[in-house]
């Protein structure tokens, strides 16, 4: 990853995700999203917004209850902006607004009563002639963007159809359940997604799109809103089995220039990571920090092989190297088809000793020799093969614990992709699993969950890319890996510091745990 500052197609039914993982998390069958007559299909609205109804959902149904859809302001110097996007229906006007939430509001059920704050009114009743003319016409809105300041308190959103005696639906689903008997049997009434800039094909940071359902037909487009300058707060129930109870992200060391590529060394029970601008590889153990290599070739991604040798992606060296810790590295590969690599970024070692690695280019491009920013596989006998060449800027990379899938992050498109591994170095056609805002590196645990360094912290996704939650970090993270006793510590490199958080789950790597699934 660079070290400078960083500034789809379901139809009517969301797929069932009925699975019980080792963590005890249970995903329920998602409710049927219906299509109302004379109104557009919600999945189609999302497709036009560059989103997939299933893959990009941020509040999936969990064991009969939906995670809390609460927010917090990101930039304290700017207001939160709420924009009505569209509204479909023939009912009376709709009011909408926000409500403050208590300090434990992300738990289910909520621990405080809501206090509704009205922001605007929709005036959207359609004339019959307009309905006949176009079944997909968006009704007019009475007002536009609304700015408000919730301070640093967690808050949620609500909408209310005045045709239903002032009842409201909330972005915190438990409130819907508790306050609106008419909707008691409805699993959720707000579907939350990241907001995508369709023209750029990328997510807009700190921005979300919400589809509301305040009637009973579950079409989820009665009101569509966008909210900016917020982060969707982690839902504690979704991270059950991932983090220890009351887990806290703690700072282990700091005052670095830009840290990356953490790797746990089983041989000496220590963590190693790169400080890229300083061209150092740093060792951390027992609360102490020391420089393990003072001339790293501006290494980024690191990983130890089963022999205890350190494999490094070198930016400045434009190579993949192998070394005994503290000694100069030797080339594994530095060229493809006789031309220098761009700047190897991240890597993952497979059970056969082969290496998957990404080769994007950050910084000056005047000395590039490769025609692509690509993904490669280097076999144990050092034969290099280009396996992916259709991503904008491939970055983070990981294998599933069973070895069946290769995951690759495309930093140029804010996307996560998955490829079936047919045999070592041979992959099938890829699929986009999810959008991840301003992502970087990633790792996996033994249950196959993905931990992606992204906007606001480490994003936790299931093996299919479905959002599970966010581990917030004080600084924007660049990468993460498991290590420590039992591999139950998630180490996070974030800008100038090294952080850690204790986990219930265990990390997985070939050199730590042997063959997949063992």
C-alpha positions, -999 to +999 in steps of 0.1 A: +000+000+000+012+035-006+024+055+024+012+089+014-020+102+029-052+089+013-076+113+008-247-057-092-275-082-094-301-097-070-338-097-079-367-101-055-353-124-028-322-118-008-303-151-006-306-173+025-275-173+046-285-200+072-253-211+087-239-216+122-202-209+125-179-219+152-185-185+167-221-192+173-233-165+149-265-175+132-276-157+100-313-161+094-331-163+061-334-128+048-370-116+043-385-115+008-382-080-006-414-075-026-422-054-056-452-031-053-474-024-083-466+009-101-434+012-081-398+001-091-381-029-077-357-022-048-330-045-063-333-025-095-329+008-077-298-005-060-283-018-093-287+016-108-269+029-077-240+005-084-249-018-055-261-054-050-291-060-027-275-089-010-237-085-012-236-048-001-261-050+028-247-036+060-274-048+084-281-085+076-306-104+096-290-121+125-308-149+144-342-133+141-329-098+149-312-072+128-280-054+140-285-018+152-282+007+124-267+035+144-242+062+133-216+086+147-203+118+131-169+115+116-155+150+110-163+171+140-158+203+120-187+195+096-224+187+101-241+155+093-260+159+060-292+139+053-305+139+018-339+127+006-332+108-026-366+094-036-400+082-023-426+060-038-461+055-028-496+071-027-499+077+011-500+110+030-468+130+036-439+115+055-419+130+083-383+120+090-355+128+114-329+115+139-328+105+175-299+103+200-289+070+215-272+059+247-236+047+251-246+010+247-270+017+219-253-008+195-264-036+218-298-053+212-323-044+226-317-006+230-311+006+265-327+041+261-359+055+249-357+074+216-363+111+213-374+119+178-361+151+163-380+161+131-360+173+102-382+175+071-414+164+055-418+145+023-446+157+001-448+130-025-484+120-034-485+112-071-513+123-094-530+094-112-520+108-146-483+106-136-487+070-124-502+060-157-475+078-176-445+062-158-446+034-132-411+044-122-415+081-116-400+093-084-425+115-065-415+151-057-398+159-024-408+190-004-373+197+009-337+189+000-306+184+021-309+188+059-279+195+081-277+187+118-252+181+145-255+152+169-222+159+185-202+128+194-232+109+205-244+078+187-277+084+168-302+067+145-326+078+118-364+074+116-392+080+091-429+081+097-459+079+074-486+103+087-512+079+074-503+055+102-511+077+132-476+090+137-459+056+140-423+055+129-397+030+117-361+033+128-326+025+116-323+007+150-345-023+143-352-032+179-370+001+183-393-009+155-400-041+173-407-023+206-426+008+196-447-003+166-470-033+172-481-031+136-446-041+125-438-066+152-434-095+128-412-076+103-375-084+107-363-050+098-376-018+082-344-001+070-319-017+047-285+001+050-259+002+022-227+021+015-232+050-010-215+045-044-204+071-069-218+053-100-197+073-125-164+068-106-174+032-097-162+037-061-177+041-027-181+076-012-163+077+021-185+081+052-217+080+032-246+055+033-278+048+013-309+037+032-341+022+019-371+025+043-402+004+046-429+020+067-459+000+054-464-037+052-455-048+017-417-049+022-406-032-009-381-010+010-384+021-012-411+040+005-384+065+013-348+065+001-322+086+019-285+094+018-265+103+049-230+118+049-201+124+074-210+094+095-197+059+103-220+030+108-213+018+143-202-018+150-230-041+160-218-061+190-240-092+182-223-096+148-188-097+163-198-123+189-172-151+187-147-128+171-136-105+199-134-112+236-161-096+258-154-059+263-125-060+239-104-029+237-080-019+209-047-011+227-017+007+214+015-013+217+041+010+201+042+043+181+063+071+166+069+052+133+066+068+099+042+045+082+038+009+093+026-020+072+028-058+066+026-074+101+037-111+102+039-134+132+071-155+136+064-188+153+101-195+158+107-167+182+071-158+192+075-122+179+057-099+155+076-083+126+063-054+105+075-029+079+081+008+085+081+017+048+096+052+046+123+043+070+131+011+051+131-008+084+117-042+094+108-039+131+105-066+157+080-064+185+080-088+215+073-086+252+066-049+249+099-041+234+106-027+199+138-031+179+149-028+143+155-062+129+166-050+094+178-015+087+179-019+049+146-036+039+143-023+004+112-005+016+094-038+023+057-038+026+040-072+030+058-098+050+051-135+058+072-163+073+074-196+054+074-230+071+112-229+073+111-197+093+125-176+065+111-141+061+094-135+027+091-098+018+075-077-009+100-049-015+088-016-030+122-001-037+138-034-046+108-042-069+112-079-059+100-107-038+128-117-014+136-145+011+159-140+041+170-151+075+158-123+098+185-096+100+203-108+070+202-095+034+174-110+013+179-131-018+157-128-049+127-151-052+116-132-083+122-097-096+110-099-132+081-111-153+089-120-189+122-102-186+107-069-173+110-055-138+080-059-115+061-027-105+064-028-067+053-060-050+028-052-023+012-081-004+017-119-004+002-151+008+019-185+009+000-217+000+005-252+014+028-262-014+052-233-007+040-213-036+034-176-032+005-154-044+014-117-045+000-084-058+021-060-079+004-026-081+023+007-084+020+036-060+041+067-065+061+077-097+052+057-128+078+069-152+100+038-148+073+012-152+081-018-174+051-040-169+019-033-189-004-043-161-009-039-123-014-076-117-015-106-094+011-134-098+019-168-085+054-180-079+058-218-075+082-234-050+107-238-079+104-200-086+084-202-118+063-170-121+028-169-137+005-139-141-029-150-129-050-118-127-047-088-149-081-072-151-081-053-117-074-016-115-049-018-086-047-052-068-036-048-032-045-071-003-045-108-008-054-140+012-063-176+008-093-193+025-083-218+052-095-247+031-074-234+001-104-233-022-106-196-027-082-167-033-093-133-022-080-101-037-087-064-029-088-039-057-077-006-043-085+011-075-122+002-073-129-003-036-138-039-042-132-073-028-130-102-053-130-140-049-115-166-072-118-204-070-084-221-068-085-251-092-049-261-083-019-241-071-014-211-093-045-219-114-077-200-107-112-198-121-133-167-130-135-141-102-166-125-087-170-092-068-180-100-032-183-066-016-173-029-016-148-019+010-140+018+015-103+028+012-091-007+020-056-020+022-043-054+035-062-083+050-060-116+068-083-145+077-092-166+107-097-203+110-135-200+104-127-182+071-138-147+081-119-119+065-103-090+083-098-061+060-080-029+069-104-002+057-120+031+064-124+036+101-108+003+113-107-034+105-138-045+086-149-080+095-166-100+067-178-135+064-163-158+038-189-147+013-180-110+018-211-103+039-206-074+064-202-085+101-189-054+117-161-030+123-132-030+148-126+007+152-090+019+154-076+053+165-056+056+133-065+044+098-052+009+095-030-004+067-029-041+075-035-068+102-025-103+111-031-128+139-004-139+163+004-141+200-006-169+224-028-193+204-029-168+175-057-151+194-044-115+191-052-094+161-022-071+155-030-040+134-005-017+117-021+018+115-002+048+101+024+056+129+015+030+154+010-007+162-022-018+179-037-051+191-070-065+202-077-099+219-099-123+200-119-155+206-112-168+172-078-179+160-059-167+130-048-191+102-016-193+081+001-223+065+034-218+084+015-215+117-011-243+114+001-266+087-023-278+059-057-262+054-083-272+079-058-290+101 
